[in-house]
Amino acid sequence: MQWRETHRAFWRPSTPTAHRRSGPCMWAPRKVTVVTGASQDIIPQLKKKYDVDTLDMVFLDHWKDRYLPDTLLLEECGLLRKGTVLLADNVITPGAPNFLAHVRGSGRFECTHFSSYMEYTQVVDGLEKAVYMGPGSPEQP
Ligand SMILES: C[S@@+](CC[C@H](N)C(=O)[O-])C[C@H]1O[C@@H](n2cnc3c(N)ncnc32)[C@H](O)[C@@H]1O
């Protein structure tokens, strides 16, 4: 799996010069850094080694039993901010039940489920969108 960190160097839409210069590509990132490695090794390095403050969006699509530990690691490492979006694929098939229980039950995420099918089959699957709302839930005073 590749961890992609997009540098948030966007043109500001309110800047007329930026409008003129960049036209329809105004929101394209100017630089993308691709980091390759195991999620559990990369996540703890993101702040110091890769100068990441917090993440805007995380797409989870690796081994399903890593969804929960990696989500907890992201929280522990302070990489989630209010509004960070986690989008997790295949949460029904093969399934990530402990991840679902955590994001739906911890009180720290607002969750939406998008039902789907496994590609090329009629097998029910789904994506979970979990928006981090910050610490301070009843489980984590
Ligand atoms: C289902 S594939 C999806 C890959 C990619 N998202 C795509 O759609 O093409 C899962 C990939 O995650 C990788 N993977 C599994 N566990 C990982 C981990 N802990 N860290 C990084 N990559 C991992 C696997 O090697 C595999 O290539």
The ligand as a Gaussian input file, in Angstrom:
#p B3LYP/6-31G(d) Opt

LIG

0 1
 C       -7.112000      -4.471000      -1.668000
 S       -5.470000      -3.901000      -2.118000
 C       -5.904000      -2.248000      -2.500000
 C       -4.828000      -1.442000      -3.071000
 C       -5.265000      -0.067000      -3.621000
 N       -6.028000       0.695000      -2.646000
 C       -6.037000      -0.235000      -4.887000
 O       -7.258000      -0.034000      -4.890000
 O       -5.438000      -0.564000      -5.893000
 C       -4.706000      -3.896000      -0.525000
 C       -3.226000      -3.571000      -0.539000
 O       -2.838000      -3.163000       0.774000
 C       -1.549000      -3.671000       1.051000
 N       -1.397000      -3.735000       2.517000
 C       -1.926000      -4.601000       3.363000
 N       -1.621000      -4.313000       4.618000
 C       -0.852000      -3.190000       4.585000
 C       -0.220000      -2.388000       5.566000
 N       -0.310000      -2.669000       6.861000
 N        0.463000      -1.312000       5.159000
 C        0.574000      -0.997000       3.858000
 N       -0.014000      -1.710000       2.885000
 C       -0.715000      -2.808000       3.236000
 C       -1.523000      -5.027000       0.365000
 O       -0.220000      -5.420000       0.092000
 C       -2.330000      -4.745000      -0.895000
 O       -1.474000      -4.332000      -1.932000

